[in-house]
């Protein structure tokens, strides 16, 4: 083989090798591109899934917050309505006709008296519980009670009712306190009836 043929053969083999290397590189690039496309597609799907999950989580949190706010507003409205109901109850007791009011107060005082020697403190504007009323209560006290209730010169900041005082011990039977005790006893039942 002459030199020219040897050179041609070397060039031909080099060309074939270059073609094989180029083909191999092309196949490798296609495989890598396909793998990258698959990874990118999986990344996009995962990103979309995470975005949807985050949106759903945010939506759920917003709904929960809205429900809590509605529940808070409902409870506040309920409390306002109950306040109004019990406020009107206080007002009705204070505005009872004199005879009814005195009858209610006599029964309350008879139950509240411990010794019959207490001092009766009334509200600043109380006109229906007076000395005559106290004498009537003293006469109505049963056996075992002294019948020495007396009206105090001291006045309390109550709308109606009275406070019995014996030494440092005081028993508040003011209308506000009585209605509040009634509220504690009836609030659950009343709320069930009103909002059932």
MODELLER restraints for C-alpha pairs under 7 A, 6 or more apart:
rsr = mdl.restraints
at = mdl.atoms
rsr.add(forms.Gaussian(group=physical.xy_distance, feature=features.Distance(at['CA:86:A'], at['CA:179:A']), mean=6.75, stdev=0.5))
rsr.add(forms.Gaussian(group=physical.xy_distance, feature=features.Distance(at['CA:90:A'], at['CA:175:A']), mean=6.23, stdev=0.5))
rsr.add(forms.Gaussian(group=physical.xy_distance, feature=features.Distance(at['CA:90:A'], at['CA:176:A']), mean=6.50, stdev=0.5))
rsr.add(forms.Gaussian(group=physical.xy_distance, feature=features.Distance(at['CA:90:A'], at['CA:179:A']), mean=6.34, stdev=0.5))
rsr.add(forms.Gaussian(group=physical.xy_distance, feature=features.Distance(at['CA:94:A'], at['CA:160:A']), mean=5.89, stdev=0.5))
rsr.add(forms.Gaussian(group=physical.xy_distance, feature=features.Distance(at['CA:98:A'], at['CA:128:A']), mean=6.80, stdev=0.5))
rsr.add(forms.Gaussian(group=physical.xy_distance, feature=features.Distance(at['CA:102:A'], at['CA:128:A']), mean=6.99, stdev=0.5))
rsr.add(forms.Gaussian(group=physical.xy_distance, feature=features.Distance(at['CA:105:A'], at['CA:161:A']), mean=6.66, stdev=0.5))
rsr.add(forms.Gaussian(group=physical.xy_distance, feature=features.Distance(at['CA:106:A'], at['CA:137:A']), mean=6.15, stdev=0.5))
rsr.add(forms.Gaussian(group=physical.xy_distance, feature=features.Distance(at['CA:110:A'], at['CA:141:A']), mean=6.46, stdev=0.5))
rsr.add(forms.Gaussian(group=physical.xy_distance, feature=features.Distance(at['CA:115:A'], at['CA:145:A']), mean=5.27, stdev=0.5))
rsr.add(forms.Gaussian(group=physical.xy_distance, feature=features.Distance(at['CA:115:A'], at['CA:146:A']), mean=6.25, stdev=0.5))
rsr.add(forms.Gaussian(group=physical.xy_distance, feature=features.Distance(at['CA:116:A'], at['CA:145:A']), mean=4.83, stdev=0.5))
rsr.add(forms.Gaussian(group=physical.xy_distance, feature=features.Distance(at['CA:116:A'], at['CA:146:A']), mean=4.65, stdev=0.5))
rsr.add(forms.Gaussian(group=physical.xy_distance, feature=features.Distance(at['CA:116:A'], at['CA:147:A']), mean=4.83, stdev=0.5))
rsr.add(forms.Gaussian(group=physical.xy_distance, feature=features.Distance(at['CA:116:A'], at['CA:148:A']), mean=5.49, stdev=0.5))
rsr.add(forms.Gaussian(group=physical.xy_distance, feature=features.Distance(at['CA:116:A'], at['CA:149:A']), mean=5.62, stdev=0.5))
rsr.add(forms.Gaussian(group=physical.xy_distance, feature=features.Distance(at['CA:117:A'], at['CA:146:A']), mean=6.03, stdev=0.5))
rsr.add(forms.Gaussian(group=physical.xy_distance, feature=features.Distance(at['CA:117:A'], at['CA:147:A']), mean=6.56, stdev=0.5))
rsr.add(forms.Gaussian(group=physical.xy_distance, feature=features.Distance(at['CA:117:A'], at['CA:148:A']), mean=4.69, stdev=0.5))
rsr.add(forms.Gaussian(group=physical.xy_distance, feature=features.Distance(at['CA:117:A'], at['CA:149:A']), mean=5.09, stdev=0.5))
rsr.add(forms.Gaussian(group=physical.xy_distance, feature=features.Distance(at['CA:118:A'], at['CA:149:A']), mean=5.16, stdev=0.5))
rsr.add(forms.Gaussian(group=physical.xy_distance, feature=features.Distance(at['CA:118:A'], at['CA:150:A']), mean=6.84, stdev=0.5))
rsr.add(forms.Gaussian(group=physical.xy_distance, feature=features.Distance(at['CA:118:A'], at['CA:164:A']), mean=5.93, stdev=0.5))
rsr.add(forms.Gaussian(group=physical.xy_distance, feature=features.Distance(at['CA:118:A'], at['CA:165:A']), mean=5.43, stdev=0.5))
rsr.add(forms.Gaussian(group=physical.xy_distance, feature=features.Distance(at['CA:118:A'], at['CA:166:A']), mean=4.98, stdev=0.5))
rsr.add(forms.Gaussian(group=physical.xy_distance, feature=features.Distance(at['CA:119:A'], at['CA:149:A']), mean=5.73, stdev=0.5))
rsr.add(forms.Gaussian(group=physical.xy_distance, feature=features.Distance(at['CA:119:A'], at['CA:150:A']), mean=5.08, stdev=0.5))
rsr.add(forms.Gaussian(group=physical.xy_distance, feature=features.Distance(at['CA:119:A'], at['CA:151:A']), mean=5.90, stdev=0.5))
rsr.add(forms.Gaussian(group=physical.xy_distance, feature=features.Distance(at['CA:119:A'], at['CA:152:A']), mean=5.79, stdev=0.5))
rsr.add(forms.Gaussian(group=physical.xy_distance, feature=features.Distance(at['CA:119:A'], at['CA:164:A']), mean=5.67, stdev=0.5))
rsr.add(forms.Gaussian(group=physical.xy_distance, feature=features.Distance(at['CA:119:A'], at['CA:165:A']), mean=5.03, stdev=0.5))
rsr.add(forms.Gaussian(group=physical.xy_distance, feature=features.Distance(at['CA:119:A'], at['CA:166:A']), mean=6.35, stdev=0.5))
rsr.add(forms.Gaussian(group=physical.xy_distance, feature=features.Distance(at['CA:120:A'], at['CA:149:A']), mean=6.81, stdev=0.5))
rsr.add(forms.Gaussian(group=physical.xy_distance, feature=features.Distance(at['CA:120:A'], at['CA:150:A']), mean=5.93, stdev=0.5))
rsr.add(forms.Gaussian(group=physical.xy_distance, feature=features.Distance(at['CA:120:A'], at['CA:151:A']), mean=4.80, stdev=0.5))
rsr.add(forms.Gaussian(group=physical.xy_distance, feature=features.Distance(at['CA:120:A'], at['CA:152:A']), mean=5.54, stdev=0.5))
rsr.add(forms.Gaussian(group=physical.xy_distance, feature=features.Distance(at['CA:120:A'], at['CA:162:A']), mean=6.50, stdev=0.5))
rsr.add(forms.Gaussian(group=physical.xy_distance, feature=features.Distance(at['CA:120:A'], at['CA:163:A']), mean=5.84, stdev=0.5))
rsr.add(forms.Gaussian(group=physical.xy_distance, feature=features.Distance(at['CA:120:A'], at['CA:164:A']), mean=4.87, stdev=0.5))
rsr.add(forms.Gaussian(group=physical.xy_distance, feature=features.Distance(at['CA:120:A'], at['CA:165:A']), mean=6.42, stdev=0.5))
rsr.add(forms.Gaussian(group=physical.xy_distance, feature=features.Distance(at['CA:121:A'], at['CA:151:A']), mean=6.38, stdev=0.5))
rsr.add(forms.Gaussian(group=physical.xy_distance, feature=features.Distance(at['CA:121:A'], at['CA:152:A']), mean=5.24, stdev=0.5))
rsr.add(forms.Gaussian(group=physical.xy_distance, feature=features.Distance(at['CA:121:A'], at['CA:154:A']), mean=6.21, stdev=0.5))
rsr.add(forms.Gaussian(group=physical.xy_distance, feature=features.Distance(at['CA:121:A'], at['CA:155:A']), mean=5.82, stdev=0.5))
rsr.add(forms.Gaussian(group=physical.xy_distance, feature=features.Distance(at['CA:121:A'], at['CA:156:A']), mean=6.49, stdev=0.5))
rsr.add(forms.Gaussian(group=physical.xy_distance, feature=features.Distance(at['CA:121:A'], at['CA:162:A']), mean=5.63, stdev=0.5))
rsr.add(forms.Gaussian(group=physical.xy_distance, feature=features.Distance(at['CA:121:A'], at['CA:163:A']), mean=5.01, stdev=0.5))
rsr.add(forms.Gaussian(group=physical.xy_distance, feature=features.Distance(at['CA:121:A'], at['CA:164:A']), mean=6.29, stdev=0.5))
rsr.add(forms.Gaussian(group=physical.xy_distance, feature=features.Distance(at['CA:122:A'], at['CA:155:A']), mean=5.52, stdev=0.5))
rsr.add(forms.Gaussian(group=physical.xy_distance, feature=features.Distance(at['CA:122:A'], at['CA:156:A']), mean=5.85, stdev=0.5))
rsr.add(forms.Gaussian(group=physical.xy_distance, feature=features.Distance(at['CA:122:A'], at['CA:161:A']), mean=6.61, stdev=0.5))
rsr.add(forms.Gaussian(group=physical.xy_distance, feature=features.Distance(at['CA:122:A'], at['CA:162:A']), mean=4.64, stdev=0.5))
rsr.add(forms.Gaussian(group=physical.xy_distance, feature=features.Distance(at['CA:122:A'], at['CA:163:A']), mean=6.38, stdev=0.5))
rsr.add(forms.Gaussian(group=physical.xy_distance, feature=features.Distance(at['CA:123:A'], at['CA:155:A']), mean=5.40, stdev=0.5))
rsr.add(forms.Gaussian(group=physical.xy_distance, feature=features.Distance(at['CA:123:A'], at['CA:156:A']), mean=4.73, stdev=0.5))
rsr.add(forms.Gaussian(group=physical.xy_distance, feature=features.Distance(at['CA:123:A'], at['CA:157:A']), mean=5.61, stdev=0.5))
rsr.add(forms.Gaussian(group=physical.xy_distance, feature=features.Distance(at['CA:123:A'], at['CA:158:A']), mean=4.79, stdev=0.5))
rsr.add(forms.Gaussian(group=physical.xy_distance, feature=features.Distance(at['CA:123:A'], at['CA:159:A']), mean=5.90, stdev=0.5))
rsr.add(forms.Gaussian(group=physical.xy_distance, feature=features.Distance(at['CA:123:A'], at['CA:160:A']), mean=5.94, stdev=0.5))
rsr.add(forms.Gaussian(group=physical.xy_distance, feature=features.Distance(at['CA:123:A'], at['CA:162:A']), mean=6.88, stdev=0.5))
rsr.add(forms.Gaussian(group=physical.xy_distance, feature=features.Distance(at['CA:124:A'], at['CA:155:A']), mean=5.17, stdev=0.5))
rsr.add(forms.Gaussian(group=physical.xy_distance, feature=features.Distance(at['CA:124:A'], at['CA:156:A']), mean=5.92, stdev=0.5))
rsr.add(forms.Gaussian(group=physical.xy_distance, feature=features.Distance(at['CA:124:A'], at['CA:157:A']), mean=6.26, stdev=0.5))
rsr.add(forms.Gaussian(group=physical.xy_distance, feature=features.Distance(at['CA:126:A'], at['CA:160:A']), mean=6.47, stdev=0.5))
rsr.add(forms.Gaussian(group=physical.xy_distance, feature=features.Distance(at['CA:131:A'], at['CA:151:A']), mean=6.34, stdev=0.5))
rsr.add(forms.Gaussian(group=physical.xy_distance, feature=features.Distance(at['CA:134:A'], at['CA:149:A']), mean=6.56, stdev=0.5))
rsr.add(forms.Gaussian(group=physical.xy_distance, feature=features.Distance(at['CA:134:A'], at['CA:150:A']), mean=6.53, stdev=0.5))
rsr.add(forms.Gaussian(group=physical.xy_distance, feature=features.Distance(at['CA:134:A'], at['CA:151:A']), mean=6.89, stdev=0.5))
rsr.add(forms.Gaussian(group=physical.xy_distance, feature=features.Distance(at['CA:138:A'], at['CA:147:A']), mean=4.39, stdev=0.5))
rsr.add(forms.Gaussian(group=physical.xy_distance, feature=features.Distance(at['CA:138:A'], at['CA:148:A']), mean=6.44, stdev=0.5))
rsr.add(forms.Gaussian(group=physical.xy_distance, feature=features.Distance(at['CA:138:A'], at['CA:149:A']), mean=6.26, stdev=0.5))
rsr.add(forms.Gaussian(group=physical.xy_distance, feature=features.Distance(at['CA:139:A'], at['CA:147:A']), mean=6.70, stdev=0.5))
rsr.add(forms.Gaussian(group=physical.xy_distance, feature=features.Distance(at['CA:141:A'], at['CA:147:A']), mean=6.31, stdev=0.5))
rsr.add(forms.Gaussian(group=physical.xy_distance, feature=features.Distance(at['CA:158:A'], at['CA:174:A']), mean=5.91, stdev=0.5))
rsr.add(forms.Gaussian(group=physical.xy_distance, feature=features.Distance(at['CA:159:A'], at['CA:175:A']), mean=6.53, stdev=0.5))
rsr.add(forms.Gaussian(group=physical.xy_distance, feature=features.Distance(at['CA:160:A'], at['CA:174:A']), mean=5.66, stdev=0.5))
rsr.add(forms.Gaussian(group=physical.xy_distance, feature=features.Distance(at['CA:160:A'], at['CA:175:A']), mean=5.19, stdev=0.5))
rsr.add(forms.Gaussian(group=physical.xy_distance, feature=features.Distance(at['CA:161:A'], at['CA:173:A']), mean=5.72, stdev=0.5))
rsr.add(forms.Gaussian(group=physical.xy_distance, feature=features.Distance(at['CA:161:A'], at['CA:174:A']), mean=4.23, stdev=0.5))
rsr.add(forms.Gaussian(group=physical.xy_distance, feature=features.Distance(at['CA:161:A'], at['CA:175:A']), mean=5.16, stdev=0.5))
rsr.add(forms.Gaussian(group=physical.xy_distance, feature=features.Distance(at['CA:162:A'], at['CA:172:A']), mean=6.55, stdev=0.5))
rsr.add(forms.Gaussian(group=physical.xy_distance, feature=features.Distance(at['CA:162:A'], at['CA:173:A']), mean=5.17, stdev=0.5))
rsr.add(forms.Gaussian(group=physical.xy_distance, feature=features.Distance(at['CA:162:A'], at['CA:174:A']), mean=5.01, stdev=0.5))
rsr.add(forms.Gaussian(group=physical.xy_distance, feature=features.Distance(at['CA:163:A'], at['CA:170:A']), mean=6.55, stdev=0.5))
rsr.add(forms.Gaussian(group=physical.xy_distance, feature=features.Distance(at['CA:163:A'], at['CA:171:A']), mean=5.56, stdev=0.5))
rsr.add(forms.Gaussian(group=physical.xy_distance, feature=features.Distance(at['CA:163:A'], at['CA:172:A']), mean=4.43, stdev=0.5))
rsr.add(forms.Gaussian(group=physical.xy_distance, feature=features.Distance(at['CA:163:A'], at['CA:173:A']), mean=5.44, stdev=0.5))
rsr.add(forms.Gaussian(group=physical.xy_distance, feature=features.Distance(at['CA:163:A'], at['CA:174:A']), mean=6.42, stdev=0.5))
rsr.add(forms.Gaussian(group=physical.xy_distance, feature=features.Distance(at['CA:164:A'], at['CA:170:A']), mean=5.55, stdev=0.5))
rsr.add(forms.Gaussian(group=physical.xy_distance, feature=features.Distance(at['CA:164:A'], at['CA:171:A']), mean=5.09, stdev=0.5))
rsr.add(forms.Gaussian(group=physical.xy_distance, feature=features.Distance(at['CA:164:A'], at['CA:172:A']), mean=6.52, stdev=0.5))
rsr.add(forms.Gaussian(group=physical.xy_distance, feature=features.Distance(at['CA:165:A'], at['CA:171:A']), mean=6.52, stdev=0.5))
